[in-house]
Amino acid sequence: MSINQRRMSLFEEDLRKAFSVTYLEIEDESHLHAGHAGAASGGGHFKLTIISPDFKELSPVARHRAVYAALNRHMPQEIHALTILAKTPDDAFN
């Protein structure tokens, strides 16, 4: 298991503690940023897709803030960059 795979397991654990998750996918996109100055710090680039009813009353910005809060302990050492797609079950299937 690579370092980023171990990291993603911890990210998933923290997200599942913070939200009632109906779908979660975390992708390591670090290879797309090889040579990027921020990548030199050791933090990875990740793409997160999360579906949770907890996002129902939240604006897109508030959803992102909630995800960042859930993953706060991993930034910036383990997560250098994070792309977030946060939806409710209704958003995801309409």
N, CA, C and O atoms as a MOPAC input file, in Angstrom:
PM7 MOZYME 1SCF
protein

 N      0.85900 1    -1.18700 1     0.00000 1
 C      0.00000 1     0.00000 1     0.00000 1
 C      0.89700 1     1.24000 1     0.00000 1
 O      1.80200 1     1.36200 1     0.82500 1
 N      0.63400 1     2.15500 1    -0.93600 1
 C      1.44600 1     3.37600 1    -1.04100 1
 C      1.10000 1     4.34900 1     0.08700 1
 O      0.09500 1     4.20600 1     0.78300 1
 N      1.96400 1     5.32900 1     0.23400 1
 C      1.73100 1     6.36600 1     1.24700 1
 C      0.38700 1     7.05000 1     1.00200 1
 O     -0.38300 1     7.25300 1     1.94100 1
 N      0.09900 1     7.40900 1    -0.25600 1
 C     -1.14700 1     8.10700 1    -0.54100 1
 C     -2.36000 1     7.21300 1    -0.34500 1
 O     -3.43200 1     7.71200 1    -0.00100 1
 N     -2.22800 1     5.90800 1    -0.55400 1
 C     -3.34200 1     4.99800 1    -0.27600 1
 C     -3.62700 1     4.95700 1     1.22300 1
 O     -4.78700 1     4.93700 1     1.63700 1
 N     -2.57700 1     4.94400 1     2.03100 1
 C     -2.76800 1     4.98900 1     3.49100 1
 C     -3.41000 1     6.31200 1     3.90200 1
 O     -4.30000 1     6.35100 1     4.75100 1
 N     -2.94600 1     7.38000 1     3.28800 1
 C     -3.52300 1     8.69300 1     3.58400 1
 C     -5.00700 1     8.71200 1     3.23200 1
 O     -5.82800 1     9.19000 1     4.01500 1
 N     -5.34800 1     8.19300 1     2.05700 1
 C     -6.75100 1     8.20600 1     1.62400 1
 C     -7.62500 1     7.39200 1     2.57000 1
 O     -8.78900 1     7.73600 1     2.77500 1
 N     -7.09500 1     6.32800 1     3.14800 1
 C     -7.85400 1     5.55700 1     4.13800 1
 C     -8.15800 1     6.41200 1     5.36500 1
 O     -9.25700 1     6.35200 1     5.91600 1
 N     -7.18600 1     7.19900 1     5.78300 1
 C     -7.41100 1     8.10400 1     6.92500 1
 C     -8.39600 1     9.20600 1     6.56300 1
 O     -9.24200 1     9.57600 1     7.37700 1
 N     -8.29100 1     9.73500 1     5.34400 1
 C     -9.24500 1    10.75900 1     4.90500 1
 C    -10.66100 1    10.18500 1     4.94900 1
 O    -11.58900 1    10.82400 1     5.44500 1
 N    -10.80900 1     8.96300 1     4.41800 1
 C    -12.12600 1     8.32800 1     4.38700 1
 C    -12.66500 1     8.14600 1     5.80500 1
 O    -13.84000 1     8.40600 1     6.06300 1
 N    -11.82600 1     7.71000 1     6.70400 1
 C    -12.23300 1     7.52100 1     8.09700 1
 C    -12.75900 1     8.83000 1     8.68600 1
 O    -13.81600 1     8.85100 1     9.31700 1
 N    -12.02600 1     9.91300 1     8.48000 1
 C    -12.43800 1    11.21400 1     9.02500 1
 C    -13.73200 1    11.71400 1     8.38400 1
 O    -14.58700 1    12.27600 1     9.06800 1
 N    -13.87700 1    11.51400 1     7.08300 1
 C    -15.09900 1    11.95400 1     6.39800 1
 C    -16.31100 1    11.15400 1     6.86600 1
 O    -17.39500 1    11.71400 1     7.03300 1
 N    -16.13800 1     9.86400 1     7.07800 1
 C    -17.25300 1     9.02900 1     7.55400 1
 C    -17.62600 1     9.35300 1     8.99400 1
 O    -18.77700 1     9.16700 1     9.38900 1
 N    -16.67000 1     9.83500 1     9.78200 1
 C    -16.97300 1    10.29500 1    11.14800 1
 C    -17.76500 1    11.59800 1    11.11500 1
 O    -18.63400 1    11.82400 1    11.95600 1
 N    -17.46200 1    12.44700 1    10.14700 1
 C    -18.05900 1    13.78000 1    10.09100 1
 C    -19.42300 1    13.81300 1     9.40400 1
 O    -20.26200 1    14.65300 1     9.72800 1
 N    -19.64400 1    12.90400 1     8.46000 1
 C    -20.85300 1    12.95100 1     7.63700 1
 C    -21.51800 1    11.57800 1     7.55400 1
 O    -20.87700 1    10.54000 1     7.71700 1
 N    -22.80400 1    11.61200 1     7.30000 1
 C    -23.53300 1    10.40100 1     6.96100 1
 C    -23.33700 1    10.20600 1     5.45700 1
 O    -24.03900 1    10.81200 1     4.64800 1
 N    -22.39500 1     9.37200 1     5.10000 1
 C    -21.95500 1     9.23700 1     3.70200 1
 C    -22.76200 1     8.15600 1     2.99100 1
 O    -22.86700 1     7.02700 1     3.46900 1
 N    -23.33000 1     8.52100 1     1.84100 1
 C    -23.99700 1     7.51600 1     1.01200 1
 C    -23.10700 1     7.09600 1    -0.16000 1
 O    -23.30500 1     6.02700 1    -0.73800 1
 N    -22.13600 1     7.93000 1    -0.51000 1
 C    -21.16300 1     7.59200 1    -1.55500 1
 C    -19.90400 1     8.39200 1    -1.28600 1
 O    -19.96700 1     9.56800 1    -0.92700 1
 N    -18.75800 1     7.74700 1    -1.46100 1
 C    -17.48500 1     8.42000 1    -1.25600 1
 C    -16.44500 1     7.82400 1    -2.19800 1
 O    -16.25800 1     6.60900 1    -2.26300 1
 N    -15.78300 1     8.70200 1    -2.91600 1
 C    -14.67700 1     8.29000 1    -3.76700 1
 C    -13.55600 1     9.30900 1    -3.61400 1
 O    -13.77100 1    10.51500 1    -3.73900 1
 N    -12.37000 1     8.80800 1    -3.34500 1
 C    -11.19200 1     9.66000 1    -3.22600 1
 C    -10.19200 1     9.17700 1    -4.26000 1
 O     -9.81700 1     8.00500 1    -4.28200 1
 N     -9.76800 1    10.08600 1    -5.10700 1
 C     -8.81800 1     9.74800 1    -6.16500 1
 C     -7.50700 1    10.48700 1    -5.92600 1
 O     -7.49100 1    11.67700 1    -5.61300 1
 N     -6.43400 1     9.76900 1    -6.07900 1
 C     -5.10500 1    10.36000 1    -5.98000 1
 C     -4.72700 1    10.90300 1    -7.35200 1
 O     -4.51400 1    10.13700 1    -8.29200 1
 N     -4.64400 1    12.21500 1    -7.46300 1
 C     -4.26900 1    12.85300 1    -8.73000 1
 C     -2.86400 1    13.44300 1    -8.67600 1
 O     -2.49800 1    14.28000 1    -9.50100 1
 N     -2.09000 1    13.00100 1    -7.70200 1
 C     -0.74700 1    13.55500 1    -7.51700 1
 C      0.12200 1    13.38500 1    -8.75700 1
 O      0.92300 1    14.26300 1    -9.07700 1
 N     -0.02800 1    12.27000 1    -9.45300 1
 C      0.78900 1    12.01500 1   -10.64300 1
 C      0.55500 1    13.06400 1   -11.73500 1
 O      1.41300 1    13.27700 1   -12.59200 1
 N     -0.60400 1    13.71100 1   -11.69600 1
 C     -0.89700 1    14.74600 1   -12.68500 1
 C     -0.15900 1    16.04700 1   -12.39100 1
 O     -0.11000 1    16.95100 1   -13.22500 1
 N      0.41500 1    16.12700 1   -11.19100 1
 C      1.05500 1    17.36200 1   -10.75700 1
 C      2.53700 1    17.16400 1   -10.46000 1
 O      3.14100 1    17.97800 1    -9.76200 1
 N      3.11600 1    16.11000 1   -10.97200 1
 C      4.54500 1    15.85800 1   -10.76700 1
 C      5.34900 1    17.06600 1   -11.22500 1
 O      5.11300 1    17.61000 1   -12.30400 1
 N      6.28300 1    17.47400 1   -10.40800 1
 C      7.10400 1    18.62700 1   -10.73900 1
 C      6.51400 1    19.94700 1   -10.28400 1
 O      7.19600 1    20.97100 1   -10.32100 1
 N      5.26200 1    19.94400 1    -9.85500 1
 C      4.60900 1    21.14500 1    -9.33600 1
 C      5.29000 1    21.54300 1    -8.02900 1
 O      5.60700 1    20.68100 1    -7.21000 1
 N      5.51300 1    22.82200 1    -7.83200 1
 C      6.23800 1    23.29400 1    -6.65100 1
 C      5.59700 1    22.80700 1    -5.35200 1
 O      6.30800 1    22.42400 1    -4.42300 1
 N      4.28000 1    22.81500 1    -5.27400 1
 C      3.60100 1    22.37100 1    -4.06500 1
 C      3.76500 1    20.89900 1    -3.79500 1
 O      3.72500 1    20.47600 1    -2.64000 1
 N      3.94800 1    20.11200 1    -4.82700 1
 C      4.11200 1    18.67300 1    -4.66500 1
 C      5.41800 1    18.33800 1    -3.95600 1
 O      5.54100 1    17.27100 1    -3.35500 1
 N      6.38300 1    19.23000 1    -4.02100 1
 C      7.67700 1    18.99700 1    -3.38300 1
 C      7.55800 1    18.90700 1    -1.86500 1
 O      8.42700 1    18.32400 1    -1.21700 1
 N      6.50400 1    19.47000 1    -1.28800 1
 C      6.32000 1    19.45000 1     0.16600 1
 C      5.89200 1    18.08100 1     0.67100 1
 O      5.92000 1    17.83200 1     1.87600 1
 N      5.49700 1    17.18900 1    -0.23300 1
 C      5.06500 1    15.86200 1     0.17300 1
 C      3.56000 1    15.70800 1     0.23200 1
 O      3.05500 1    14.58800 1     0.30500 1
 N      2.84100 1    16.80700 1     0.20300 1
 C      1.38900 1    16.74600 1     0.20400 1
 C      0.88000 1    16.33000 1    -1.16200 1
 O      1.43400 1    16.72600 1    -2.18800 1
 N     -0.17700 1    15.53100 1    -1.17500 1
 C     -0.71400 1    15.04900 1    -2.43100 1
 C     -1.84000 1    15.89600 1    -2.97500 1
 O     -2.37500 1    16.77100 1    -2.29400 1
 N     -2.18300 1    15.61900 1    -4.20600 1
 C     -3.31500 1    16.24100 1    -4.88800 1
 C     -4.40700 1    15.17800 1    -4.97400 1
 O     -4.17600 1    14.08700 1    -5.49500 1
 N     -5.60000 1    15.50100 1    -4.46100 1
 C     -6.67900 1    14.52700 1    -4.39900 1
 C     -7.97300 1    15.10600 1    -4.95300 1
 O     -8.20400 1    16.31400 1    -4.91400 1
 N     -8.79800 1    14.22300 1    -5.46400 1
 C    -10.14000 1    14.58200 1    -5.92400 1
 C    -11.11600 1    13.77800 1    -5.07900 1
 O    -11.00000 1    12.55900 1    -4.95400 1
 N    -12.07800 1    14.48600 1    -4.50200 1
 C    -13.03500 1    13.88300 1    -3.59100 1
 C    -14.44900 1    14.06200 1    -4.12500 1
 O    -14.87300 1    15.17600 1    -4.43000 1
 N    -15.16700 1    12.96000 1    -4.23200 1
 C    -16.59200 1    13.00100 1    -4.54000 1
 C    -17.30400 1    12.42200 1    -3.33100 1
 O    -17.05500 1    11.28000 1    -2.94300 1
 N    -18.18300 1    13.20100 1    -2.74200 1
 C    -18.89200 1    12.76600 1    -1.54900 1
 C    -20.37300 1    13.11800 1    -1.68000 1
 O    -20.73200 1    14.22900 1    -2.06900 1
 N    -21.21200 1    12.15700 1    -1.35100 1
 C    -22.66600 1    12.37000 1    -1.35100 1
 C    -23.15600 1    12.10700 1     0.06200 1
 O    -22.89700 1    11.05300 1     0.64200 1
 N    -23.86500 1    13.08100 1     0.60100 1
 C    -24.36500 1    12.96900 1     1.96300 1
 C    -25.62500 1    13.81600 1     2.12500 1
 O    -25.69600 1    14.92800 1     1.60200 1
 N    -26.61500 1    13.29700 1     2.84200 1
 C    -27.79300 1    14.11600 1     3.12400 1
 C    -27.46300 1    15.29100 1     4.04900 1
 O    -28.24500 1    16.23400 1     4.15600 1
 N    -26.31600 1    15.23500 1     4.71100 1
 C    -25.90100 1    16.32400 1     5.60000 1
 C    -25.67600 1    17.63600 1     4.85600 1
 O    -25.66200 1    18.70100 1     5.47300 1
 N    -25.50100 1    17.57100 1     3.55500 1
 C    -25.25800 1    18.77200 1     2.75500 1
 C    -26.55300 1    19.47000 1     2.31900 1
 O    -26.50300 1    20.51800 1     1.67500 1
 N    -27.68700 1    18.90500 1     2.65800 1
 C    -28.97200 1    19.36500 1     2.11900 1
 C    -29.20900 1    20.86600 1     2.27000 1
 O    -29.59800 1    21.52200 1     1.30400 1
 N    -28.99100 1    21.40300 1     3.42200 1
 C    -29.27700 1    22.82700 1     3.66900 1
 C    -28.06000 1    23.72400 1     3.47000 1
 O    -28.11200 1    24.91300 1     3.78400 1
 N    -26.97700 1    23.17400 1     2.95800 1
 C    -25.74200 1    23.94700 1     2.82600 1
 C    -25.51400 1    24.42400 1     1.39800 1
 O    -25.80200 1    23.71200 1     0.43600 1
 N    -25.00300 1    25.62000 1     1.28100 1
 C    -24.58900 1    26.14100 1    -0.02300 1
 C    -23.34500 1    25.37900 1    -0.47400 1
 O    -22.71100 1    24.70100 1     0.33300 1
 N    -22.99400 1    25.48400 1    -1.74800 1
 C    -21.75800 1    24.82900 1    -2.20100 1
 C    -20.51900 1    25.25600 1    -1.40700 1
 O    -19.66700 1    24.42500 1    -1.09300 1
 N    -20.42000 1    26.52900 1    -1.08500 1
 C    -19.27700 1    27.01000 1    -0.30600 1
 C    -19.29300 1    26.40500 1     1.09700 1
 O    -18.24800 1    25.99300 1     1.60000 1
 N    -20.44600 1    26.34700 1     1.72600 1
 C    -20.55200 1    25.75800 1     3.06600 1
 C    -20.23600 1    24.26400 1     3.04000 1
 O    -19.66300 1    23.73800 1     3.99400 1
 N    -20.59800 1    23.58200 1     1.97100 1
 C    -20.26500 1    22.15900 1     1.83300 1
 C    -18.74600 1    21.97900 1     1.78600 1
 O    -18.19300 1    21.09500 1     2.44000 1
 N    -18.08800 1    22.82600 1     1.00700 1
 C    -16.63200 1    22.74400 1     0.90800 1
 C    -15.99000 1    23.04900 1     2.25700 1
 O    -15.04800 1    22.36800 1     2.66400 1
 N    -16.48600 1    24.05400 1     2.94100 1
 C    -15.94200 1    24.38500 1     4.26300 1
 C    -16.09500 1    23.22000 1     5.22700 1
 O    -15.19200 1    22.94400 1     6.01600 1
 N    -17.23500 1    22.53400 1     5.16900 1
 C    -17.47500 1    21.38300 1     6.05100 1
 C    -16.49600 1    20.24900 1     5.73600 1
 O    -15.98300 1    19.60000 1     6.64700 1
 N    -16.24100 1    20.01400 1     4.46600 1
 C    -15.27600 1    18.97600 1     4.07700 1
 C    -13.87600 1    19.37500 1     4.54700 1
 O    -13.15800 1    18.54800 1     5.11000 1
 N    -13.48200 1    20.62200 1     4.32500 1
 C    -12.17500 1    21.08300 1     4.78600 1
 C    -12.05100 1    20.93900 1     6.29900 1
 O    -10.99300 1    20.55000 1     6.79400 1
 N    -13.10400 1    21.24300 1     7.03400 1
 C    -13.07800 1    21.10200 1     8.49500 1
 C    -12.87400 1    19.63300 1     8.89000 1
 O    -12.12700 1    19.33800 1     9.82200 1
 N    -13.53200 1    18.72900 1     8.18700 1
 C    -13.39900 1    17.30200 1     8.49000 1
 C    -11.98800 1    16.79000 1     8.20600 1
 O    -11.52100 1    15.85600 1     8.85700 1
 N    -11.31800 1    17.39700 1     7.24300 1
 C     -9.98300 1    16.95200 1     6.84000 1
 C     -8.86500 1    17.86400 1     7.33700 1
 O     -7.71200 1    17.71300 1     6.93200 1
 N     -9.19700 1    18.78800 1     8.19400 1
 C     -8.26900 1    19.82500 1     8.63900 1
 C     -6.93500 1    19.27700 1     9.14100 1
 O     -5.88800 1    19.86300 1     8.86400 1
 N     -6.95500 1    18.17100 1     9.87100 1
 C     -5.70200 1    17.65800 1    10.45000 1
 C     -4.71600 1    17.16900 1     9.38500 1
 O     -3.53900 1    16.95900 1     9.67700 1
 N     -5.19400 1    16.98700 1     8.15900 1
 C     -4.34600 1    16.48100 1     7.08100 1
 C     -3.74900 1    17.58600 1     6.21400 1
 O     -2.95200 1    17.31100 1     5.31700 1
 N     -4.13100 1    18.83200 1     6.47900 1
 C     -3.67900 1    19.93900 1     5.64400 1
 C     -2.63300 1    20.77200 1     6.37700 1
 O     -2.77100 1    20.99100 1     7.58000 1
 N     -1.64000 1    21.22100 1     5.72200 1
 C     -1.24900 1    21.02800 1     4.33000 1
 C     -0.23400 1    19.89400 1     4.15000 1
 O      0.23300 1    19.65600 1     3.03700 1
 N      0.11300 1    19.18800 1     5.25000 1
 C      1.17300 1    18.18600 1     5.15800 1
 C      0.81000 1    17.02200 1     4.22600 1
 O      1.62700 1    16.63300 1     3.39100 1
 N     -0.39000 1    16.46400 1     4.35200 1
 C     -0.77300 1    15.29600 1     3.56200 1
 C     -1.61300 1    15.65900 1     2.33900 1
 O     -1.57000 1    14.97600 1     1.31600 1
 N     -2.37000 1    16.73700 1     2.46100 1
 C     -3.18600 1    17.22700 1     1.34000 1
 C     -2.66100 1    18.59600 1     0.94500 1
 O     -2.77800 1    19.56600 1     1.69400 1
 N     -2.08700 1    18.65600 1    -0.23300 1
 C     -1.63900 1    19.94500 1    -0.76500 1
 C     -2.77100 1    20.61100 1    -1.54200 1
 O     -2.97100 1    21.82200 1    -1.45200 1
 N     -3.50800 1    19.80700 1    -2.30300 1
 C     -4.60100 1    20.33600 1    -3.12200 1
 C     -5.75200 1    19.33900 1    -3.09100 1
 O     -5.54300 1    18.12600 1    -3.09200 1
 N     -6.97300 1    19.87500 1    -3.06400 1
 C     -8.15600 1    19.03000 1    -2.97600 1
 C     -9.25900 1    19.58300 1    -3.87300 1
 O     -9.68800 1    20.72700 1    -3.72500 1
 N     -9.70200 1    18.75500 1    -4.79300 1
 C    -10.86400 1    19.07200 1    -5.61800 1
 C    -12.05900 1    18.40200 1    -4.95700 1
 O    -12.02000 1    17.20600 1    -4.66900 1
 N    -13.12300 1    19.16400 1    -4.71300 1
 C    -14.27200 1    18.63900 1    -3.97300 1
 C    -15.53600 1    18.72100 1    -4.81900 1
 O    -15.86700 1    19.76700 1    -5.37800 1
 N    -16.22500 1    17.60100 1    -4.89500 1
 C    -17.57200 1    17.54100 1    -5.45400 1
 C    -18.43200 1    16.99700 1    -4.32700 1
 O    -18.39600 1    15.80200 1    -4.03400 1
 N    -19.21000 1    17.87700 1    -3.69200 1
 C    -20.03100 1    17.51200 1    -2.53400 1
 C    -21.49600 1    17.71100 1    -2.88100 1
 O    -21.92700 1    18.82500 1    -3.18000 1
 N    -22.25300 1    16.63200 1    -2.84100 1
 C    -23.66400 1    16.67400 1    -3.24700 1
 C    -24.54600 1    15.97900 1    -2.22900 1
 O    -24.08200 1    15.19900 1    -1.39700 1
 N    -25.82800 1    16.28400 1    -2.31900 1
 C    -26.82800 1    15.51700 1    -1.56200 1
 C    -27.27800 1    14.35200 1    -2.45000 1
 O    -27.02400 1    14.36200 1    -3.65400 1
 N    -27.94200 1    13.35300 1    -1.86900 1
 C    -28.48000 1    12.28900 1    -2.71400 1
 C    -29.42900 1    12.82600 1    -3.79000 1
 O    -29.43600 1    12.31900 1    -4.91200 1
 N    -30.22500 1    13.84000 1    -3.46300 1
 C    -31.13000 1    14.43100 1    -4.45100 1
 C    -30.36200 1    15.10100 1    -5.59000 1
 O    -30.75100 1    14.97900 1    -6.75200 1
 N    -29.26700 1    15.81200 1    -5.26700 1
 C    -28.44000 1    16.45800 1    -6.28900 1
 C    -27.81600 1    15.41900 1    -7.21500 1
 O    -27.75200 1    15.60300 1    -8.43100 1
 N    -27.36800 1    14.34500 1    -6.62400 1
 C    -26.58800 1    13.35800 1    -7.35400 1
 C    -27.40100 1    12.58500 1    -8.36200 1
 O    -26.87200 1    12.14500 1    -9.38300 1
 N    -28.68400 1    12.41300 1    -8.08800 1
 C    -29.48900 1    11.54900 1    -8.93400 1
 C    -30.56500 1    12.28800 1    -9.71100 1
 O    -31.49500 1    11.68000 1   -10.24100 1
 N    -30.42700 1    13.60600 1    -9.77300 1
 C    -31.36600 1    14.42100 1   -10.57200 1
 C    -30.66100 1    15.04700 1   -11.75200 1
 O    -31.28500 1    15.76400 1   -12.53500 1

